[in-house]
Amino acid sequence: MCGYRVCAILWIVIGIYVAIYTPFFFSFKNKLTMSLAFTEGSPTYKAWISPTHLTFKCYLFNVTNPDEIMQGSNPNLDEVGPFTYDEIFEKQIINVDDEMDEIVYTTKSTYSFNKHLSLNLSKSDKVTILNPAYIGTISMLADLPPDFMEKYGDNIPKLFPNRSSIFLKANPNDILFNGVKVSCNLRKFPELNLVCKTLNNNQPPVLRKTDKEDTYLLSIFQRINDTFRGPFSVNRGLKNITRLGDITSYMGKRVQTVWNSESCNTVKGTDTVTWPPLTEPLPFVSTFIQELCRTMEADYAGDVSVQGLTGSRFVINERVWFLNTSQCYCLKVNNVPKCLPQGLIDVTECQKMPVILSEPHFLHGDPQLLKYASSLSPNEEAHSSYVIIEPYTGTPLSGEKKTQLNLYLERQPVELLSNVSEGYFPLMWCSNGNTPSLAVIGFTYQTIRLLNVLRYLCIVPLMIGIHLTFVALLYCSCTKRKIGPTFAESLLISSNSQSDNNRQRPLHA
């Protein structure tokens, strides 16, 4: 009977635990998940629409042997930096499509120099890099009939301060944002007439006009500073919470025309700012990178703790670049796919300028790349891009996107490029990202605390039940001991029984 009582108590305990814990906890989790969709007033929507504060850092590769490179030597490069900028990333809503469950919006980034987090350089300090405007203009001429290069190629250097070099020597802040002066001085160089007309009609992205006629400023990033980009469309997650934050179109297109297949041209993945809740562990997450016009995947690399919150860490690793070995991300030259070495992606069609992107220091790239740029030393910890996501709410706890800009330096039938060493030439690498403060992720922090409290509260009935079961087992054990004779009692009973038998035996004469 005692065994039946213990079993009954156990079943009651399990029943109480299941009845209280399962519906209550999972009901709360489901309500939390559904509340994350982009609705007016929801914490997730407020976080998404509010300006995001990021840190943008750049490291320039200073060329220490420019003259030797023009005579055929490989480059010697020194990394100089960081040059740090505070970035404010804003969104402006254009339209809300209830039927498609999407928001159409544009983005704007505003950069301001942060001298406290930057390398201490004066305005007179300069670095030397491969001139992107010169290489871009030469590349543009190379796409025209051959006689254009022969006729105008040697005139291109007259646009720039140093007319005897393919390199640009300037202050880092001028190279990045402020601008280096480029002049179409037709009075001094009338032979530049056609070149200047071409620049005016087909202005490279790194050049911008000034108030002064025929004068431009050359800079890498000013074109994206305080400028609206897009439009994009993003899924609100009302109809399907697992699609929350997914970018569904870019520049009005759900399928681009940049790459060689529909699957690679399809716009998909998040914007790295908003993620859906990770309802189950994922081997990888996807994000759409507008600078690449493509989706990139980051693989799960374990759980980590950030400001007391547990997050899933995802990193871009070598597997991502295996996709480039297919013809999907290879640009066509004369209708024939031209694939770059592993670790490189040609974004000429995407950026409208001859730029090749990679991870910093050619991380995860073909080892041959480092034979040309031997000064570089890739390092996983310093150079890999990552994001850490809190799984219940999809909140990014930390993240950095790291990209290197490269140009392909090749010989051309012009004086300055006739003897150069050919290869993929690094210009700089940049990172942007942040680790939000507790004030920013307060909703996430409080939500996870509440979930943990509920989880422990729901275990209380189970602990009480286990205690009652233990008490019942002790009671049954004690009862059995009282009912059954001890060893000493057994001996006494046996002795008394033997005495009684002796008394009952008949006496013999």
Secondary structure in CASP SS format (residue, H / E / C, confidence):
PFRMAT SS
TARGET T0000
AUTHOR 0000-0000-0000
METHOD secondary structure of the structure
MODEL  1
M C 1.00
C H 1.00
G H 1.00
Y H 1.00
R H 1.00
V H 1.00
C H 1.00
A H 1.00
I H 1.00
L H 1.00
W H 1.00
I H 1.00
V H 1.00
I H 1.00
G H 1.00
I H 1.00
Y H 1.00
V H 1.00
A H 1.00
I H 1.00
Y H 1.00
T H 1.00
P H 1.00
F H 1.00
F H 1.00
F H 1.00
S H 1.00
F H 1.00
K H 1.00
N H 1.00
K H 1.00
L H 1.00
T H 1.00
M H 1.00
S C 1.00
L C 1.00
A C 1.00
F C 1.00
T C 1.00
E C 1.00
G C 1.00
S C 1.00
P H 1.00
T H 1.00
Y H 1.00
K H 1.00
A H 1.00
W H 1.00
I H 1.00
S C 1.00
P C 1.00
T E 1.00
H E 1.00
L E 1.00
T E 1.00
F E 1.00
K E 1.00
C E 1.00
Y E 1.00
L E 1.00
F E 1.00
N E 1.00
V E 1.00
T C 1.00
N C 1.00
P H 1.00
D H 1.00
E H 1.00
I H 1.00
M H 1.00
Q C 1.00
G C 1.00
S C 1.00
N C 1.00
P C 1.00
N C 1.00
L E 1.00
D E 1.00
E E 1.00
V E 1.00
G E 1.00
P E 1.00
F E 1.00
T E 1.00
Y E 1.00
D E 1.00
E E 1.00
I E 1.00
F E 1.00
E E 1.00
K E 1.00
Q E 1.00
I E 1.00
I E 1.00
N E 1.00
V E 1.00
D E 1.00
D C 1.00
E C 1.00
M C 1.00
D C 1.00
E E 1.00
I E 1.00
V E 1.00
Y E 1.00
T E 1.00
T E 1.00
K E 1.00
S E 1.00
T E 1.00
Y E 1.00
S E 1.00
F E 1.00
N C 1.00
K H 1.00
H H 1.00
L H 1.00
S C 1.00
L C 1.00
N C 1.00
L C 1.00
S C 1.00
K C 1.00
S C 1.00
D C 1.00
K C 1.00
V E 1.00
T E 1.00
I E 1.00
L E 1.00
N C 1.00
P H 1.00
A H 1.00
Y H 1.00
I H 1.00
G H 1.00
T H 1.00
I H 1.00
S H 1.00
M H 1.00
L H 1.00
A H 1.00
D C 1.00
L C 1.00
P C 1.00
P H 1.00
D H 1.00
F H 1.00
M H 1.00
E H 1.00
K H 1.00
Y H 1.00
G H 1.00
D H 1.00
N H 1.00
I H 1.00
P H 1.00
K H 1.00
L H 1.00
F C 1.00
P C 1.00
N C 1.00
R C 1.00
S C 1.00
S C 1.00
I C 1.00
F E 1.00
L E 1.00
K E 1.00
A E 1.00
N C 1.00
P H 1.00
N H 1.00
D H 1.00
I H 1.00
L H 1.00
F H 1.00
N H 1.00
G C 1.00
V E 1.00
K E 1.00
V E 1.00
S E 1.00
C C 1.00
N C 1.00
L C 1.00
R C 1.00
K C 1.00
F C 1.00
P H 1.00
E H 1.00
L H 1.00
N H 1.00
L H 1.00
V H 1.00
C H 1.00
K H 1.00
T H 1.00
L H 1.00
N H 1.00
N H 1.00
N C 1.00
Q C 1.00
P C 1.00
P C 1.00
V C 1.00
L E 1.00
R E 1.00
K E 1.00
T C 1.00
D C 1.00
K C 1.00
E C 1.00
D C 1.00
T E 1.00
Y E 1.00
L E 1.00
L E 1.00
S C 1.00
I C 1.00
F C 1.00
Q H 1.00
R H 1.00
I H 1.00
N E 1.00
D C 1.00
T E 1.00
F E 1.00
R E 1.00
G E 1.00
P E 1.00
F E 1.00
S E 1.00
V E 1.00
N E 1.00
R C 1.00
G C 1.00
L C 1.00
K C 1.00
N C 1.00
I H 1.00
T H 1.00
R H 1.00
L C 1.00
G C 1.00
D E 1.00
I E 1.00
T E 1.00
S E 1.00
Y E 1.00
M C 1.00
G C 1.00
K E 1.00
R C 1.00
V E 1.00
Q C 1.00
T C 1.00
V C 1.00
W C 1.00
N C 1.00
S C 1.00
E H 1.00
S H 1.00
C H 1.00
N H 1.00
T E 1.00
V C 1.00
K C 1.00
G C 1.00
T E 1.00
D C 1.00
T C 1.00
V C 1.00
T C 1.00
W C 1.00
P C 1.00
P C 1.00
L C 1.00
T C 1.00
E C 1.00
P C 1.00
L C 1.00
P C 1.00
F E 1.00
V E 1.00
S E 1.00
T E 1.00
F E 1.00
I E 1.00
Q C 1.00
E C 1.00
L C 1.00
C C 1.00
R E 1.00
T E 1.00
M E 1.00
E E 1.00
A E 1.00
D E 1.00
Y E 1.00
A E 1.00
G E 1.00
D E 1.00
V E 1.00
S E 1.00
V E 1.00
Q C 1.00
G C 1.00
L E 1.00
T E 1.00
G E 1.00
S E 1.00
R E 1.00
F E 1.00
V E 1.00
I C 1.00
N C 1.00
E H 1.00
R H 1.00
V H 1.00
W H 1.00
F H 1.00
L H 1.00
N H 1.00
T H 1.00
S C 1.00
Q C 1.00
C C 1.00
Y C 1.00
C C 1.00
L E 1.00
K E 1.00
V E 1.00
N C 1.00
N C 1.00
V E 1.00
P E 1.00
K E 1.00
C C 1.00
L C 1.00
P C 1.00
Q C 1.00
G C 1.00
L C 1.00
I E 1.00
D E 1.00
V C 1.00
T H 1.00
E H 1.00
C H 1.00
Q H 1.00
K C 1.00
M C 1.00
P C 1.00
V C 1.00
I E 1.00
L E 1.00
S E 1.00
E C 1.00
P H 1.00
H H 1.00
F H 1.00
L C 1.00
H C 1.00
G C 1.00
D C 1.00
P C 1.00
Q H 1.00
L H 1.00
L H 1.00
K H 1.00
Y H 1.00
A C 1.00
S C 1.00
S C 1.00
L C 1.00
S C 1.00
P C 1.00
N C 1.00
E H 1.00
E H 1.00
A H 1.00
H H 1.00
S C 1.00
S C 1.00
Y E 1.00
V E 1.00
I E 1.00
I E 1.00
E C 1.00
P C 1.00
Y C 1.00
T C 1.00
G C 1.00
T C 1.00
P E 1.00
L E 1.00
S E 1.00
G E 1.00
E E 1.00
K E 1.00
K E 1.00
T E 1.00
Q E 1.00
L E 1.00
N E 1.00
L E 1.00
Y E 1.00
L E 1.00
E C 1.00
R C 1.00
Q C 1.00
P C 1.00
V C 1.00
E H 1.00
L H 1.00
L H 1.00
S C 1.00
N C 1.00
V C 1.00
S C 1.00
E C 1.00
G E 1.00
Y E 1.00
F E 1.00
P E 1.00
L E 1.00
M E 1.00
W E 1.00
C E 1.00
S E 1.00
N E 1.00
G E 1.00
N E 1.00
T C 1.00
P C 1.00
S C 1.00
L C 1.00
A C 1.00
V C 1.00
I C 1.00
G H 1.00
F H 1.00
T H 1.00
Y H 1.00
Q H 1.00
T H 1.00
I H 1.00
R H 1.00
L H 1.00
L H 1.00
N H 1.00
V H 1.00
L H 1.00
R H 1.00
Y H 1.00
L H 1.00
C H 1.00
I H 1.00
V H 1.00
P H 1.00
L H 1.00
M H 1.00
I H 1.00
G H 1.00
I H 1.00
H H 1.00
L H 1.00
T H 1.00
F H 1.00
V H 1.00
A H 1.00
L H 1.00
L H 1.00
Y H 1.00
C H 1.00
S H 1.00
C H 1.00
T H 1.00
K H 1.00
R H 1.00
K H 1.00
I H 1.00
G C 1.00
P C 1.00
T C 1.00
F H 1.00
A H 1.00
E H 1.00
S H 1.00
L H 1.00
L H 1.00
I H 1.00
S H 1.00
S H 1.00
N H 1.00
S H 1.00
Q H 1.00
S H 1.00
D H 1.00
N H 1.00
N H 1.00
R H 1.00
Q H 1.00
R C 1.00
P C 1.00
L C 1.00
H C 1.00
A C 1.00
END
